[in-house]
Amino acid sequence: MKANISLVLNAILLLAVIYLFTKQPAAAGPDKEAEPAATTTDGPKFVYIDADTLLEKYDYFRQQKEALEKREADATEKLAQRGRALESQYRQVQEKIQKGLLTPNQIAEEEQRLGRQQQVLMDEREKLSQELLGESQRVNTELQEKLKSILDGLRAEKGYAMILQFGQGSSLLNASEALDITEEVLTILNKKGVDGEEKDTSSSN
């Protein structure tokens, strides 16, 4: 298909993962200057997220990716079947032409008919491609909004100055594992639903 959804989904996360925290907390009083939240903790000021691990282990993202890939595969197969059927019709018309079984007017009509069918098939392929791309962008937007909210909360709680992206294509080449907060972020992501509410993990009696 024109849009390879698998590749799109593997890359959609990281437009906003490098998240710089520059906001200052409100001043404690009129005579006190506001200080960066990073000064309120003795922990690391710079941490990072392993983007590849995040994409692999974030349950909602993985489920959405698998659903889109299945939809793409099913639709591609159906379109391929219709394409093969159209090709078979074209061969049949060619055989009739070679045997002299069609008049010039009939040949023109068949060419127009097959041309219309081919255009319909191309239009449906393009429409599906755009729908899948739009759906992947929706997932991307949801993920980035949730991720930003979580990082805001972690910054306020722990006073991080900067959260970097580590993974394929990242400019961060090496870093201590002690600065990796991926699992912490994943725990929060997987605990909350898409709407931000915590999942009910209690079992029913």
N, C-alpha and C positions, 0 to 999 in steps of 0.2 A: 504494500500500500504506500501511498505517497508520504504519509506520516508514520514513521516507525515508532509506535507508542511505547514499546519497551525501552528504546533508547531515550525517549522523552522523559519517561518516568524515572529512569536511572539518574537523570541529570537535573530534575526539577527543584530539588531541595535548596540548592546552594547559592541562590542569588542574594540571600540575606542572612546567611549563617554567620558570617563575620560581623559580629554585632558589637559596636563600640558603645560603651556606656559613658556618656559625657554629662548627663544631668547631675546637678548638685541637689542634695536634700535641702529642705527648707531650714532657714536659720532658726536656732533655738530661741532667739530673742532679738530685740532691736539693736543690742550692743554687741552681738556675737556674729562673726562672719560664718557663712555656711562653709562646711568642709566636705570634700568628696567622701562618699560612703566607704571608699576603699580604706580610709583611715580608721574605721571602726572595727576592723578585724585584724588579727595577726596571721591570717591565712594567706594563700597566694593571691596576688593581684591580677595575674594573667593566667587564664586557664584555656582549655580547648575542648572541642567536640570532635570525635571521629565520625565524619559524615557518612562514610561507607557503612559503619556499624549501625548508625542511627537509621539509615534507610533499610537495612537488612532486618533489624529487630523491632522496629516500630510496628506494632500489630496492625493498626488501622491502615497505615500506608501500604504494608505488604498485602493486606486483603484487597485494597483498592487496585493495586497494581495487578494482582493475579486475576481479578474480575475483568479488568480492562484488557489484559492480554488474552483471556479466554474469549471475550466478546470479539476482539480483533481476529483471532484465529477462526472462530466460527463464521464470522461474516466474510472473511477472505475465502474460505472454502466454498461458501454458497455462491459468491461472485465468480469464483473459478469454475464452478460447475455450470453456471449460466454462460460463462465465456466459452466453455467447451461445446455447449449445446449450440451456441451461435456459430461457432466455427464449423460444426457439423452441417448446419443449414447452408452455410456458404459453400461447402464442398458439394453438397447436393445440387445447388443451383449451378455451380460450375459444370458438373457432370451433364446436367440437362442442356446447358448451353452448348457443350461440346457435341452432344448427340443431336443438336438441332431441334430440340423439343420445345423451345421457347421462341416466341416472336420478339422482335425488337422492343415492342411496347411492354411485353411481359418481363423482358430482361430489365428494362428501366424501372418497372414497378418493384421487382425483386431487389434491385440495388438500393432503391429508396427505403424499402421495408427493412432490409438488413442494416442499412446506415442508421435508421432511426433506433433500432434495437441496440446497436453498438453505442450510440450516443446516450441512450437511457442507462446503459450499463456503466459507462464512464461517469455520468452524473451521479449515480448512486455510490460509486466508489469514492468520488470526491466528497460527497455529502457525509459518508461514514467516516472518512478520514478527518474531516473537520469536527464532527461530533466527538470522536475519540480524543482529538487534540484538545478540544474545549473541556472535556471531562478531566483530562490529565492536568490541565491548568487550574481547574477547580480544586482538585486534590492538593496541588501545589500551594494555592492560596490558603486553604485551610491549614496545611501543615505550617506554613510560615507564620500565620497569625498565632497559632498555638505555641509555636516555638518562641516567638517574640514575647508572648505573655509569660512563658515559663522563665525565660532568661531575665526578664524584668524582675520577676519575683526572686530569682536567685541572686541577682545583683543587689537588690534591696536587703536581702537577708544576710549575704556573706560579703558584700563590699567588693565584688570583683570590679576591676578597672576595665578589663577587656576579655571577651570570649572569642577565640579564634577557631577557624575551621582547619581540621587536619584530615587529609584524605587525598584521593586521586585528583590531580590538578591543582592542589592547594600549594600556596607559596610557603607554607609551614613545613619544613623539610624534616625536622626532628624535634622531639620534646620529651620531657620526663613523663612517665606514666602517672606520676603523682599529681600532675596537672590535668589529667583527663577526667572530665565530668560527664562523659557520655552516658554511663550507666545510671547516674543520678537523674539526668534529663529523661532517659528512656523510662525509668520507673514512673516518673510523673506523667509522661505522655501516655503510657499504657494504662495508668491508673484512671485517667480522666477520659470521659467520653468525648465525642466530636464536639458536643456543645459546651464542653468545659466542665460539666458536672462529673463528680467522681462516680466510677462504676460501682454498682452494688455487687460486691463479691460474696455476700452471705448466701448460704445455700438454703433453699426452701425446705420446710419439713413436709 
